[in-house]
């Protein structure tokens, strides 16, 4: 099995110094990649600016912006049996990139920053899904199951990994997580444990979903 995995944040630059991003470390995506390798699968890792080293053995494609991540996923989709979209992709980017540093001059600072919406990677490539397994992630602060189930249906996913980032030990930058694995058959809560252990559960579920799809 070949896994195409996205991990980490994206950075949407305002000027050469400043950018819009988020708190994602890439730990969960890298844990899934490492688990895939450990179970004998080929892993293509499309990595935003990670705070940790990617696992040895993965084919790493480094990107920075959401548009670069989308292009890398599109270019490598045909090579994979399953896509695991674990990256925290910035929803918006500056409308215009300023090629030189915006100087801090009293009274002359820009008062607004115009943003445009980035493409939704999973929604964009959904028409090319074919027989592949698509897995998404949903980091929520409220209405966890409702919001995640809506994303599962809207993005034509086979599974979504949902977590409430307000819970202790389940947010960004931690080595643990508490999630709900939601498939079209319903939710399966996973109690707080290491991201490595959760990654093993994700890989096992992907293997099961692929087996179900290929069954006569």
N, C-alpha and C positions, 0 to 999 in steps of 0.2 A: 504494500500500500504506500502511496506517495501522499504526503500531507503538505498542503500549502497553508502556512500559518502567518498571521500578522500579529505584531507585538509592539508594545510601547506607545508613546504619544506621537503626535505630529507637531511640527512647529510651523506657524504661519507668520512669516517675517513682515514687519512693518517697515523697517529700514535695516541696514547691516548689523545693528546692535540689538534691536528690540523685536520681540515676537510674541504671538499669542500661542499658548499651549495649555496643558493640563497636568495633573499630578501623577499620571500613570508612570510607573517605573519599568514596565515590561516584564515583571516577575512572573505573572500568570501565564502570559504567552510563551515565555521561555521555558517555564515548567512543562507546558504541554509539548513543546518541541523536544525537550529532553526526554520526556516519557515516551514520545513517539520513537525516538532513536533507541531508547532502552528496550523497546519492544520489537526492534528489528525493522522499523519502517524508514523510508527515505523522507527527509524533512527539508522543505524549502521555506526559509524564514525571511519574511519581508519585515525588516526591523526599522522602526523609527528610532529617534535618539534614546537608546536604552541607558538605564542607570546601572545595569549589570552586564557582564560579558555574555554573549550568546553561547549556547551549548556547543561544544566541540563536536564536529561531525555533521552539523547542519550546513546546508548551502545557504549562505546569508546574503541577502540583497538589502543594502543599506539605503534608506530613503529619509527624507526630512519632512516634506509637506504632504498634505492629503492627496493632492493631485499626483505627486510622485508615487505614493502608495497605491493609488488606483491604477496607474499605468503599469506598475510592477505586478499587481494581481492579474490584470488583464493579459499581460504578456506570458504569464506562467500558468494560467488556469487550465489549459489543455493538458498540462503535465500531471495534474493531481487527480486523486480519487476523492479527496475530501478537502474542504476549505474550512479553516478554523479562524474566524475573524475576531481575534482577541485584542487587537489594537484599540486604543482610545483615540479615535480620529477627531480632530477639531471640527466642530460643526460649521465654523465660519473662518474666513480669511479676510485680510484687508482688501478693499476694493482696488487700491493702488499701492504698489511697492515703491518706496522712496529710496533711490540708489545711494544716497549719501546720508550720513547720520543727521537726524533732526536735532538741531542745536537748541539748547535750553537758553533762550533769550527772553528776558523778562518782558511780559506783555505781548509776545509774539508766538507763544506756544499754540499749536492747533487745539481748538476747543472740542472738536468731534473727530471720531475715527469711523469712517464709513466701512461697513463690512458687507460681504456677499457670502451666500451659503455655499459650502463645499458640497460636492456630490456625495450621496450615500453610496458607499462602495458596494455593499451587498445588494441594494436595490438596483444599482446600475448593471451589475453582472447577472442578476437573476435570470434574464432570458437565455443565458448561456449555461445554466445549471446542468441540464441534461440529467444523467444518472448519478451525478456526484452528490455527496453528503455535504450540506452547508450547515455550519455551526456559528451562531452569533453569541454575543455577550451583551448583557444589560446591567449596567450599574445604576441603581435607582436609590432615591431617598424616600419614596412613598409609593403606595399601591404597587408593590413589587410584582405580584403574580399577574395582575391585570395589565400592567404596562408591558411586561415581558411577553405575555400571551399575544398581545396585540402586535408586537414586533415579529413574533414567530410567524403569524399569519400574513402580515403585510409584506414581509421580505422573503416569503416562501422558504423558510428554514426548516431543517429537519430537527434541530435542537437549538435551544438557547440556554446559556448559562447565566442565571440571574443572581445578583447579590445586592443586599441592602448595605450601602457603604456607610450608613450611620451606625452600624453595629460595631462594637469593639472587636478588633482583630480581623475585620472583614473589609476594610477600606483599602485605600491606596498605600503603597510602600510597605505593606506588611508581608510576612512570610507565611501567613495563614489566611484562610478564607472560609466563609460559610455561604453556601450557594444552594440554589434550587436548579436541578437539571430538568428542563421542560421540553418534552417532545410532543408530538401530535397525540400521543396516548395519555398525556397528563404530566403533572409535576412529580419530581422525586427529590425531597429535601435532603441535603447533605450537611451534617453538622460541622461545626468549626474544627478544622484540621489543617495540616500543612498544604500549601499550594501544590507540592509535589504529589501528595496523596490524591488530591482532587484531580490533578492532571491525569493520573492513572485511571481514575473513574471515567473521565472524559474520553480518553483513548479507548477504553473498553466499550463504552457506549457507541462510539463511532464505528468500531469494528462490528458491533452487533447490528447497527443500522445498515452498514454496507452488506452484511450477510443477508439481512432481511430483503434488501432491494434486489439482490442477485438470486434469491431463491425462486424456483420455478412456480 
